[in-house]
Amino acid sequence: MNKSSFERPLMADCVPDLVATARGDLPATLVIRGGTLVNVISGEILPEMSIAVQGARIAYVGKDVSHTIGEHTRIIEANGKYIAPGLLDGHCHIESTQMKVTEFARAVLPSGTTGGFFDPHEISNVLGLKGLRLMLDEARTTPMAAYMQVASCVPSTHPGLETTGAYIGPEEVAEALSWGPDMIGLGEVMNFPGVVYGDETMIGEIQATLRAGKVADGHFTWAADDWRLPAYAASGVTGDHECVTKEDVVERLRLGMYAKMRQGSAWHDVAETIKACTELGLDTRRMMLVTDDRSSESLLKEGHMDFVVRLAISQGVKPVTAFQMATINTAERFGVARDIGAVIPGNIADIILLDGRLADVRVGMTIAAGQVVAENGKMTAVWDSFTYPEEALNTVKLEANIQPEDMELVAPIPEGTIGAKIIHVTENHVDTKEKHLPVTVQNGKVMVSTSGEICKIAVLERHKQTGNRAVALVGGIGFTSPAAIAMTVAHDSHNLLIIGNDDALMAEAGNRVIRMQGGVAVVTAAGVTEFPLRIAGLMSTESFEVVAAQSAAVSEALQSAGCTLNNAFMTLSLLALVVIPELRLSDKGLVRISAEGIELVSLFDEVVDGTAVASPSGNE
């Protein structure tokens, strides 16, 4: 099969040919005939409609397009099928699939996703603007309408709380936004306390974005009724995906923001947030459906945006409204509705044909930039591969000599028990809970049982050879036998994260990841499971199918050791993300995120005259 290129020309450059095709003087390159159109602009379902395409753009939409058909026009009969705009993901981190952009496109195009708004802040925290540029260049080779955002939080807070591999500030934001119209805006501004309290860097990044005529995305995790949400909105941030309740949606809409309702692999928020539509009856045109983070396993088993749209419909949303939330609403939010998000004259021909009931969202064909790229769940289009340079493949600056004693946790008392803060994992949610539990100390070190509730968690800095290492305690993992997992996927600084209940296994898992130059290793009594991620320690060089199989093997290894968390790997990878409540671990130490702000805190209760005294905490 010949390799294709997927140009997305400017509307202005296409006007003469589009008008000529519409009046019948220039034959269409593609015609879709006789389907039922999902018009997301008017909210109607229109029978017996046809579409004429000239090159990459739509020239004519109507009952009869026979005047546009020529000798070489490709005709697709859509009788009995729905015609809808290609689905758009309004907030997604491609790196979270562990696939490079090319393989991500191969994974999602057959299920109807023709575009998205991608925040590559994972690779940006490792490689800075170089990493962002690599992903942008790769995305441009694919059929997708792939819009990139500049990572706003590199680091996610400030260097005093964590160590990243790079730095991005206002000057870097301005530079990246000059790379082209597919650099769409500023990625999620996770340092919301910095915005509210006037941090110069954060304010400067937003100003650089607004001066470039682009949009800024948000990430606000304080309560919906917190007085500081309007202050955050005053900065110019106009979209937020950290909505977990209907009240979160309501407050953002009232402030003029777009509320993004998330259904990732491990974050299941649509059922609650969609109630702002189904129960409260709020206007939906600023409601969006997004995935945020979706694993390769989920893409293989469930799909991508088609899955999220089906879920919204199953919760009581009208099908055409659910489609709006994943097409035109998203395009309007980013100011590109003149190009994507609807099947109307002039727009890019990103179109899907659906079999069966509209509510089933069963994609039979995907057309991107005027070309058929997938049919019956399989890719039909091919394009040139993209190769990453060596500097992106060797990013783990650590020696593979971690020792079991490096995982030891020294206590402030020689023997007995002492209260300690525990990072407690919440299944299917991004947040953790701060718990306080007594732990046993022997010979000045905390003891962890291989069959107990508590595990150790360690973060080792892997970018700048600082030697930083922090060890703490985590609950809710579920290991019932000796086990450890190590990974360089550790949002957002992506240092080396190790979790386990056996010091020797933790050291072995960490060393295996270092020798792979990034990835995941699970070590148990039953054996070793490895998942190499050479690209920045985040993404695989392998195909979608191989990545999904290796990811599934990690899940199976964790489950066999007793960790039954849904999408455990993705959940655990967030335990170093120091901008999401309530307790996290970075290479600098234990970090508490509360309504008062973000701060480093002591792991243990204070010891006064040999007696442990409980320190201030969140939830007991």
Secondary structure, DSSP 4 states (H G I P E B T S, - for coil): ----------HHHHHHHHHHHHHTSS--SEEEEEEEEEETTTTEEEEEEEEEEETTEEEEEES--GGG--TT-EEEE-TT-EEEEPEEEEEE-GGGGTB-HHHHHHHHGGGTEEEEEE--HHHHHHHTHHHHHHHHHHHTTSSSEEEEEE-S-BSSS-TTT---S--B-HHHHHHHTTS-TTEEEEEEE--HHHHHTT-HHHHHHHHHHHHTT-EEEE---S-TT-THHHHHHTTTEEEE----SHHHHHHHHHTTPEEEEEB-SS-B-HHHHTHHHHTT----TTEEEE-BS--HHHHHHT-SHHHHHHHHHHTT--HHHHHHHTTHHHHHHTT-TTTSSS--TTSB--EEEEES-GGG-EEEEEEETTEEEEETTEE----------GGGT------S---GGGG--B-SSSSEEEEEEEEEE-TTSS-EEEEEEEEEEETTEEE--TTSSEEEEEEE--SS----EEEEEEES----SSEEEEES--TTTT-EEEEES-HHHHHHHHHHHHHTTSEEEEEETTEEEEEE--BTTTBBSS-HHHHHHHHHHHHHHHHHTT---TTHHHHHTTTT-TTSSSEEEETTEEEEEETTEEEEE-SBPEEETTEEEPPP-S--
